[in-house]
Amino acid sequence: MTPHPVFGDAPVTIFERMSGLAREYGAINLGQGFPEDSGPIKLRERAANAVVNGWNQYAPSRGLPELRDAVAAHYNRMQGTSYTSDEIVITSGATEAIAASIAAWVRPGDEVIIFEPAYDAYRPLIERAGGVVRAVVLSPPDWAITHEALSDALTEKTRAVLFNNPLNPAGRMYTAEELSILARICVDHELLVISDEVWEHVRLGDRRHVPLSLIDGMADRTIKIGSAGKMFGLTGWKVGFVCAPVRLVDPVARAHQFLTFATPPLLQTAVAEGLGWDGRWYDDMAQGMGRSYRLLKSALEAEGYSCLESDGTYFLNVDLKASGIALGDADFCEVCVREHGVAAIPVSAFVTTEGQGHIVRLCFAKPDDVLIEAAGRLGRARKMVGKR
């Protein structure tokens, strides 16, 4: 027996590779996207109390009723949606939410549009379900979605779109005009959208995230994915949300029960509390992330790097070509982690076209002193690479 080709022959992810090299060489890890603090103490104390004094057997497969209520109330209050608890399913992380949504709604032969650079789980999950990926490749520095490019990706077999806003790894938050372009095409061609909105609260400026489901015609065809890990900087908790009309979410719930079945109840209890926090907490969190982003951007620019603008996520992107560096992004990342002690991610790893690109992704969700030290090391790397 041989393994399934989608997963059996798959290489180690770029995150696992670069994090492994960071450990091997003792490098600062600006590759994998996680904060270095421990997360809100109130939530960690609530989870600890729940594991000692609460229920530690299986939770209901769809999630604890109090968390489903809290997810619906949170989005209705913060974003102007109108979800009910019947339209919410709790999953073991957002990636599982995406997997369950794809398993429920993508049939063999269905074509699914994604936007590249794309989170690396999208393609294998679609292909494992028997779907066919149709990639719309976006270009730096603005990573814009156009009607022409999206229309060119359509065929008679297109059934769905897997959309990410804000976009990882590009850090792009899409405009109302771009969301309208996507919505018009989805309505005209009766397409389902799995909308990965896990970075919705990690805003780096004044713009507010607009859920795709609020755009005209999209409420009845959008499956929204959210993440407590991204909201609270607790990536190891792996608590995700699926939000959609009952006719869309029920099949996802049935797929979920055969994947992880349920998510740890102690974590659900704590997340329910956090979702009820005042909107000012989320604003303060976003402002803190924005300050870290601007700190790293300023430090890198002082070292001669050309940085792209980010609207959201934990990530800043550097344009090597504009920074006077001739190396491809993958080669540059190898040199940096092995010789200069900084792990980064080549954005070409998120695009399926062959060859290296010239954009490198860095995670800024780190303490100030770590960011300053990393920028200094990257400055030395830039000078050394230029001499080769």
N, C-alpha and C positions, 0 to 999 in steps of 0.2 A: 504494500500500500504506500502511495506517495502523498505528501501533504497537498492541500489545495494551493494552486499556483499563486493566488492573490496574496496569501500570507506565508505559505511555506517557503517561497523564494524571495520574500521581501527582505530588503536590507535592514540593518538596525537603523532606527530613526536618527535624524540629524541631532535631535535633542539628547538622545542617549549617547551618541558618539561624542559630542562636544563636552557634555557633562563628565563623561568618563575620562576624556583627555584633561579636563580641568582638575579632576581629582589626581590623575597621574602626575601632572606637572605642578600641582599646587597653585593653579591659576585662579584669578578672580573670575567667577562665573557670571558673565553678562549674557549668556546664551539662553538657558532655559528660563522661562518666564515665571518666576516666583519671588515674592518679597522675602527679605531676610529677617523680618521681625516675626513675632509669634502670633500676631492677630489680636483682635479685641479681647481683653481679659474678661469682660462680662460674659461673652459668649463661651469662652473656654471654661469659666467657672460654672456656667449653666449646663454645659455638656458633662462636666465632671460630676455635678450633683445628680444629673439624670442617670448616669451610669451606675452610681452608688444606690440611689433611692428610687429609680424609675424602672420602667419596663425594658427588659433586655432580651426578649424573645422576638420572633418575627413581627415586624410592623405590617400593617395592611399593604398590599402590593402597590396600590395607587398612592400611598403615602399617608402619614398621620393626618387625621381630619384637621387638627389645629394648624398644621403647616400648609395644607392645601388652602384653607381659609386665609392664612396669612399671605400666601403668594398672591392670591386674587386681590386681596385688600391692598397689598403693597403696590401692585401695578396700577390698580384703579386710582389710588391716591396720587402716585408719583407721575403717572404717564397718561392718565385720562382714559384708560381702557374700561371695559365693563365685564370682566371675567367673573364667573362663579366658580365655586370649588369643584363642581362637576366637570369643569373644563381644565383642570390641573392634574398632572401626574408628576410624582416625585421620582427621580432616577438617581442612580449612583454616578453622579457627575454628568456634565453636559455632553461629553463624548458618548456616553451610553444613551442619553436622550436622542442624540443625532442618529446613533445606530438603530435604536428602536423605531424612530420615525422612518428611516430608510427601509428597514425590514418590513414595516407595516404598509408602506405606500409605493415602493419601487418594485416592479415586476421584471422578470427576465426580458431583456430586449428594450426596456424603457430607456430613453435618453434623459440624462439629468445635466443641466447646465451648472457649472461652477465658475467662479471668478478666481483667476490665478494672478499673483501668488495666493495660494490657498493653504489653510490648515491641513497638515499632511494626512490626517485621518479620513478626509472626505473621499478621496479617490478609492482607496481599498474598500471602504465600507459600501460604496455604491457598486463596485465591481463584484464584491462578494455576494451581493443581493442579485446579481445577474444583470445589473444596469450597465449602461454605456455612458461614460463621461464625455461631455462636450465642454471644453474649457474656453472661456473668454479671457484672453491674456491682457491684463491691464499694464499700463506703462508708467514708470516714474517720470516726473516727480509728483504728478497729481493723481495717478491711478484712477482716472475718470471712467465712468460707465457711459457709453454712448448708445443711442438707439440703433445705429448702424451695426456696431459690433455685436450687440445682443441679437439683433434680427438675423445676422449672418450665421449665428450658432443654432438657429431653430431649424428643425426638420419635422416631418410628419410624425416622427416617433418621440418627439420631445414631450415629456410628461411632467417634469418638475424642475425647479431651480433650488439649489442649495446656496443660500445667500449669507454673507457674514458682514455685520455692521455693528460697531466699528470693525474694520478689516484688520485681522492679524495675518501677515506680519507688517502690513504697510502703515498701520496707525491711522487709517483714513476713516472719517465719519462722513457718510454720504449726504449730499444736499437734498433738499425737497424736490428739486428738479430731477435729480437722478433717481430718487425713489419713485417719482411719478412715471419716468420712462419705464422702469421695471414693472410697475403696476399695470400700465397700459398694455404692455406686451403679455403679461400673465393673464389679464382679463380677456384680451382678444383671443388668446390661444388656449384658454381654460387650463392654465398650468397651476399646479400646487407649488407652494414655496415653503421650504424648511428654512426658517430665518434664525440663524445663529447670532443672538444678540447678547452674548455673555459679557461683553465689555461695556454694556450700556451705561453703567454708573462711573466708569473710569474715564472721565472727561478731563481734558487737559487745558480747556479754555472755557469760554462762556456759553458755547453752543450746547443745547440740550439734545439728547438722543430722541429720535422720533421712531416709535415702533412701526414696522412695516404694516402691521394689521390696521393701523389708523389711516392709511392712505386709501382713497376712494376705491372700492371694489375688492379690497384685500382681506377684509375681516373674515370672510367665509372660505378663504383659500390659503391662509397663513398658519403654519405651526411655529410658534415662537419658542425658542430655547433660551433659558436663563441659567445663571450659575451663582450659587452662594459663595463658592470658592473665590470667584473674581470679585464679588461685591465686598467681601469681608477680608480679603487677603489670606484666606485659609484654603489654599489650593489642595492640601492633602485631605480635606474633609470629603471631597467628591460628592457634593449634593447639587443636583441639577433639577430644573423644572421644565416641563412641557406644558405649554398653554395654547389651547386651540378650541374651536367649537366642538361639541360632543361628537359629532359625526366624524371629525378628523382625529380627535384625541383617543377615542375608544379603541380603535385598532392599534394605536401606539401603546396603550396600556396593556393590551393583550400580548404584544411583542415583548414588552418590558418584563412581563411575568416569567418569560422563558429565558431572559438574559440574566438579570440579577435578582429578580422577583421583588426584593424590597431593599431599602436603604436603612442603615443603622438608626434606630429610634432616638438614641441620645443626641445624635447630630441633628436630626430633624427637629427635636424639641428646642435646641439652642438656636437654630436658624430661624424658627418661627418667632422667637423673641426679637432677634436682630431685624427682621423684616418690618417689625412694628416701630422701629426707632424713627424719630423725627427726621424729616428731610435734611435738616442742617447737618446731621452726622455724615450723610452721603456727600453733601457739598464740601464739608471739611476734608473728607477722604480724598475727593477729587482734586481739591486745591493743593493738598499735600503732594499728590502724585504729579500735579502740574509743576510744582516748585522743583521736584527732583528732576523732571524732564528738562526744565530750563537750565538747571545747574549743569547737568551733563552736556547739554547742547552747547552752552557757553564755554565750558571747559574744552570740549572737542574743537570748537571753532578757534579757540585760542591756540590750539596745536596745529591749525592749518587744515582741519577737516571741513568738508562741505556736508551739512546735515539737511535732510529733508524734514518738512514740517509734519508733526503728528497731531491729530485731533483727539485721539483716545488710545486705549490699551496701555501696557507697560513698556512700549517699545519706541525706540528712536532708530532711524535708519540713516546710514552714512553712504554717500555717493563716492565710491573710490575714484572713479574716473575724474570727477570734478575736483577731487582732492589731490590730483596729481599722482595717483597710484595706478600703475599699469597692470598689476596682478589681478587675476580674476577673483571673485569673492570667496570661492572655496579655498583657493591657494592662500589668499591673504589670511583667512581664519585659521588655517593650519599653522602658518608662520606665527601668528599672534599667540596662539595657545601654547605652542611648543617653545618659542624663543623669547616671548615678551610677557607671558603670564596673564593673558586675558582671553577668555573664551567668548566667542561671538558666533552668530549664525549666518551663513550665506543665504541670501534670499533666493538664489537660484535653486535651492533645495525645495522650495515651495512651488516651483514651476516645472512642468514636465518636458519642455523643450530641451534639447540636448545642449550641453555647453555651459560655461560659467557666465554669470552676469557681473555687475559691478556695484551691487547694493548689499550692505552688511547690516544686520539687525542687532541691536544692543538693548538689553533690559535695564531700565533705570530705577526699578523698584528696590533700591538698595540704600544703605546709609550714605550720608554725604561724603564721609571720608573714603569710603570704598569707591564712589564715583570719581572723586578727585584723583585717587591713586590710579584707577583704571585709565582715566583720560591721559595722565602723564605717561603711563606705559604705552598706550596707543600712539601718543605723540612720538615716543622714541621708535616705535615700530614703523611709523610713517617715514621718519628720517632714514632708518636703516634700509627699508624696502626701496626707497628712492635711489640708494647707492648701488643696487644690484644690477 
